[in-house]
Amino acid sequence: MGPTLINGLPAHILLVHVVVVLVPLTALALVACVIWTSWLARLGLVLPVLALVTLVSVPLTTHAGEWLEHHEGDDPLVRKHAELGDGLLPWVLGLFVVTVAVWWLGRRSRIAAAAAEPEQGRNAVTTFALPVRIAAIALSVVFAAGSVVQVYRIGDSGAKAAWHDGFSATPVSHHH
């Protein structure tokens, strides 16, 4: 499933940048859209598409990471990184589900508002019943925070695994 090498390099070390950018971006976009519902109408289909691309990027990156893990020596830091990496998918799946639900509910709200006030058309306001809005905000914040914190933990453990013995703490002199 997905590439394991890209241009001769392990795909994981390149794909990880997609996850590191898209997970926080999706989380931020979702939270912004549930707080400021006018943003939901502006983003439109971009929001659930962004969440889908983010969701797909996680197993691709994890698969490439598992391939890399099998091509490395037995390292407890790599094992810890892989275990943390396996914990990201449920968070991003929750982020995706909440994003699609918020987008769908917002779309239904705008369609209903436009039907009630045809002259408003595309500028119809997105409104949610208060309990729905509170639940949407709570779920958005939980999955956004959980997924971003997990990305941080995974990245920190991956950096430690990759660099723990790969550099000198003091400058190395180069005599030619």
Phi, psi and omega in degrees: 000107176083170183286149174249335176230140174229117179055037178083356179255152175303128183301329183302318184290343176265315182296330182302330180292328177296314180295317183297330178272312188288324182297307178296325179297314178296316180300314180295316180298317180297310182298318178299319182290328179279335177278312179249090188296342176296332178293329180299316179292322181294317181286325179056228184292343180302322183298305180292330177293317176301315180296324179292315179299319178298314180300315181294326183294332184292306179294329176298316180290320179296316179300314179296326177292321178295321176300314181296320179301322180283350179250014178244166174288171180284109184230123180299330178291323177292319178299316179298317179299316180295319178297316178296320180300322179295339181275357183280323186305315179300322178295315182288327175297316176299318177300317179297312182298314180295319179299313180295318179297315180296316179299313182295315179296320178295320178296314178299320180297316180291323178296316180295319180293321179291326178292323180286326181230078186304329181291343178284327178053232183292343182273010179303143184280143174271119178231144176237146171300146186307313179298323179294317181296317179298315178297318180297316179296314181299310180295321179298314181294318180299308183288327177295309181296315180300316182289321180291318178297318180295320177299318178299312182299317179296314181298319179298314180292325178292320178296318178296319180295321184282328191244359188303330178228023186258009179207166178260138179289340177247151181301141179263127179276140179248106177256125182258000000 
